[in-house]
Amino acid sequence: MIPTVTLNDGTAIPQLGFGTWGIQPDTRTTPEHTAIAAEVIARALELGYRHLDTAQRYGTESGIGRAIAESGIPRDELYVTSKLWVSHFGAGDLRRSYDMTLDHLGLEQLDLFLIHWPETAGHGDEYISAWLTLTELVAEGRLRSAGVSNFMPHHLDALEREVGVKPVVNQIEIHPHFANTSARTATWARGIAVAAWSPLSMGRTLFDDEVLASVGERHGKSIAQVALRWHLDQGHIVVPRTVVTDEMRQNLDVFDFELSAGDTAIIEGRDRGEDGRLGPHPDTAEH
């Protein structure tokens, strides 16, 4: 049984889900790409994933919608997250883009919609008006919960100060090589749940870490499983992504072992600080 995290609006989100960035050749929404994404998602659903994480930018919404429709799984057993792209911050455009997201997914309501990036470098404080529109969608019953992604503490404070409503989630880059401690601690301090994107460092550095491999060997687990167990123990919501069926299965198989205090200390000792960051810094990112 996958545990859930209770959010500050009283709703619950499965702590372990399935990420969909990069599961098709590129981000274009074409019939071919939709078929590819639908096949991957169908396998994930068959294995037991019920929390699906996508974004307007990923191009995978249509494939997810097809897989959901063909799965026969009741809607109330699924949790679907998508993200607002920065080019749709205007109120009218945001609402049109949200309608398109629902159309792609074949859903009447999204469980969680996040502002993908604050994008202050290119859009100033437009993220604040976008946040106001998201809260209106929640009030109208068209969106279940609203959150953000890649927000720093000062962005979070601006939302509460200007709009008066806190996000339920802040999805930020976190993995053992980049613990992002200050951002996640500040997020929790504001009563907001922390979700981790790239929880396995996109496979770029983590899988070559011999120290993490040694922790896994003691438990008969892979580096990925050790990292995911660490995330879960920390209280992070995680959405690992893979197109390999065996890896999908392994990523779910993380509830039958426990990390010791010593294991946790070893994992946390792998943090490289800012040198471990793989994505852009939220304060300077431009897309």
C-alpha positions in Angstrom: 0.0 0.0 0.0 1.4 3.4 -1.0 1.2 5.9 1.8 -0.4 9.3 1.4 0.5 12.8 2.5 -2.2 15.0 3.9 -2.0 18.5 2.3 -2.9 21.8 4.0 -6.3 21.9 2.3 -7.2 18.5 3.9 -6.8 16.5 0.7 -4.4 13.5 0.4 -1.8 12.7 -2.2 -0.1 9.4 -2.8 3.5 9.8 -1.7 4.9 7.7 -4.5 3.8 8.3 -8.1 5.0 8.1 -11.7 6.7 10.9 -13.5 6.2 11.4 -17.2 8.9 13.8 -18.3 10.9 12.4 -21.2 8.9 9.2 -21.8 8.4 10.2 -25.4 11.0 11.3 -28.0 10.3 15.0 -27.5 7.6 17.3 -26.1 5.5 17.6 -29.3 1.9 16.3 -29.0 1.6 14.1 -32.1 -0.4 10.9 -32.7 2.9 8.9 -32.6 4.0 10.5 -29.3 0.6 10.1 -27.8 0.7 6.3 -28.6 4.1 6.0 -27.1 3.2 7.8 -23.8 -0.1 5.9 -23.6 1.8 2.5 -23.8 4.2 3.5 -21.1 1.5 4.8 -18.8 -0.6 1.7 -19.4 2.2 -0.4 -18.1 2.7 1.8 -15.0 -1.0 1.6 -14.2 -1.0 -2.2 -14.6 1.9 -2.4 -12.1 -0.1 -0.4 -9.5 0.9 3.3 -10.0 -2.1 5.5 -9.2 -0.4 9.0 -9.0 0.6 10.4 -12.4 2.6 13.5 -12.7 2.7 15.5 -16.0 2.9 19.1 -17.2 1.8 21.1 -20.2 5.4 21.4 -21.1 6.0 17.6 -21.2 3.6 16.9 -24.1 2.4 13.7 -22.3 -1.0 14.8 -21.2 -2.8 13.3 -24.2 -1.0 9.9 -23.8 -1.9 9.9 -20.1 -5.5 10.7 -21.0 -5.7 7.7 -23.5 -4.1 5.3 -21.0 -6.6 6.4 -18.2 -9.5 6.0 -20.6 -8.4 2.6 -21.7 -7.5 1.3 -18.2 -11.0 1.1 -16.8 -9.7 2.3 -13.4 -12.3 4.4 -11.5 -11.5 8.1 -11.5 -11.5 8.3 -7.7 -8.6 5.8 -7.6 -6.4 8.0 -9.6 -4.5 11.2 -8.6 -3.4 13.3 -11.6 -1.0 16.3 -11.4 -0.2 18.7 -14.2 1.7 22.0 -14.3 1.0 25.4 -15.9 3.7 26.6 -18.3 5.1 30.1 -18.0 3.7 31.3 -21.3 0.2 30.9 -20.0 0.4 33.2 -16.9 -2.3 35.7 -18.2 -5.7 35.0 -16.6 -7.6 34.4 -19.9 -4.8 32.3 -21.4 -4.3 30.4 -18.1 -8.0 29.4 -18.1 -7.9 28.4 -21.8 -4.7 26.3 -21.2 -6.3 24.7 -18.2 -9.3 23.7 -20.3 -6.9 22.2 -22.9 -5.1 20.2 -20.2 -8.4 18.8 -19.0 -9.4 18.0 -22.6 -6.0 16.2 -23.2 -6.4 14.2 -20.0 -10.1 13.5 -20.6 -10.9 14.7 -17.1 -13.5 17.1 -15.6 -11.3 18.1 -12.7 -7.5 17.9 -12.0 -6.4 16.7 -8.6 -3.4 19.1 -8.5 -2.2 21.9 -10.8 1.1 23.5 -10.2 2.8 26.7 -11.5 5.8 25.1 -13.1 8.3 27.9 -12.5 8.0 31.4 -11.0 10.0 32.7 -14.0 10.8 36.0 -12.4 13.7 36.6 -14.7 11.5 36.8 -17.7 8.0 37.5 -16.3 8.6 39.6 -13.1 5.8 39.0 -10.6 3.3 37.6 -13.1 3.4 34.3 -11.1 1.3 36.1 -8.4 -1.6 36.9 -10.7 -1.3 33.3 -12.1 -1.6 32.0 -8.6 -4.7 34.1 -7.9 -6.3 32.5 -11.0 -5.4 29.0 -9.8 -7.1 29.7 -6.4 -10.2 30.9 -8.3 -10.3 27.6 -10.2 -10.2 25.8 -6.8 -13.0 27.9 -5.5 -15.1 27.2 -8.6 -14.7 23.4 -8.1 -12.8 23.0 -11.4 -9.5 22.2 -9.6 -9.1 20.1 -6.5 -5.8 21.5 -5.2 -3.3 24.2 -6.3 0.4 24.2 -5.8 3.7 25.4 -7.2 7.0 24.0 -8.5 10.5 25.5 -8.2 9.5 28.2 -5.8 12.0 29.8 -3.4 10.9 31.0 0.1 10.5 34.6 -1.0 8.2 33.4 -3.8 6.1 31.5 -1.4 5.8 34.5 1.0 4.7 36.7 -1.9 1.8 34.4 -2.7 0.5 34.4 0.8 1.1 38.1 1.2 -0.6 39.1 -2.0 -3.3 36.4 -2.4 -3.7 35.1 1.1 -3.7 31.4 0.1 -0.8 29.0 0.5 0.1 26.4 -2.1 -0.5 22.8 -0.9 2.8 21.5 -2.5 6.1 22.9 -3.7 7.8 20.5 -6.1 11.5 21.2 -6.2 14.7 19.4 -7.3 15.9 17.0 -4.6 18.1 14.0 -4.7 20.9 12.6 -2.5 23.5 14.7 -4.5 21.4 17.8 -4.1 19.4 17.7 -0.8 18.2 21.3 -1.3 17.9 21.5 2.4 17.2 25.2 2.8 14.4 25.3 0.3 12.7 22.2 1.6 13.0 23.2 5.2 11.6 26.7 4.4 8.7 25.0 2.5 7.8 22.8 5.4 8.0 25.7 7.8 5.3 27.4 5.8 3.0 24.4 6.1 3.5 23.3 2.5 4.3 19.7 1.5 7.5 19.0 -0.4 7.6 17.0 -3.6 10.9 16.0 -5.3 11.5 16.2 -9.0 14.4 14.3 -10.4 14.5 12.2 -7.2 17.1 9.9 -8.8 19.1 12.8 -10.3 17.8 11.9 -13.8 20.2 9.0 -13.6 23.1 11.3 -14.4 25.2 10.9 -11.3 23.4 8.8 -8.7 23.8 5.5 -10.3 27.6 5.7 -10.4 27.8 6.4 -6.6 29.7 3.5 -5.1 28.9 4.6 -1.5 25.1 4.5 -2.2 25.7 1.2 -3.9 27.2 -0.2 -0.8 24.2 0.9 1.3 22.0 -0.9 -1.3 24.1 -4.1 -1.1 23.5 -4.4 2.6 19.7 -4.4 2.0 19.7 -6.3 -1.3 18.4 -3.2 -3.0 19.5 -1.0 -5.9 20.8 2.6 -5.6 17.4 3.8 -7.0 15.5 1.9 -4.3 17.8 3.2 -1.5 17.3 6.8 -2.8 13.6 6.4 -3.0 13.4 4.9 0.5 15.4 8.0 1.8 13.0 10.3 0.1 10.0 8.6 1.6 11.6 8.6 5.1 12.2 12.4 4.7 8.5 12.9 3.9 9.0 13.9 0.3 6.4 13.2 -2.4 8.3 11.4 -5.2 7.5 10.8 -8.8 10.4 8.7 -10.4 10.3 8.2 -14.1 11.4 5.3 -16.2 10.2 3.5 -19.4 11.7 0.2 -18.3 9.1 -2.2 -16.8 11.5 -3.8 -14.4 12.6 -0.4 -13.1 9.0 0.6 -12.7 8.4 -2.5 -10.6 11.6 -1.9 -8.6 10.6 1.7 -7.8 7.4 0.4 -6.2 9.3 -2.2 -4.2 10.6 0.1 -1.5 8.3 -0.6 1.4 9.9 -3.9 2.6 13.1 -2.5 4.1 14.2 0.3 6.5 17.2 2.5 6.4 19.2 2.7 9.7 20.3 6.0 11.2 23.7 5.1 9.9 22.4 4.5 6.4 20.6 7.9 6.5 23.8 9.7 7.7 25.8 8.1 4.8 23.2 9.1 2.2 23.0 12.7 3.6 26.7 12.8 3.4 26.6 12.5 -0.3 25.0 16.0 -0.7 27.1 18.2 -2.9 25.2 21.4 -2.2 24.8 23.7 -5.2 27.4 21.7 -7.1 24.8 18.9 -7.2 22.0 21.0 -8.7 21.1 19.7 -12.2 18.4 22.1 -13.2 18.5 25.9 -13.3 18.2 28.1 -10.2 14.6 29.3 -9.8 15.7 32.9 -9.3 17.5 33.0 -12.7 15.7 30.5 -14.8 14.4 31.6 -18.2 12.5 29.2 -20.5 
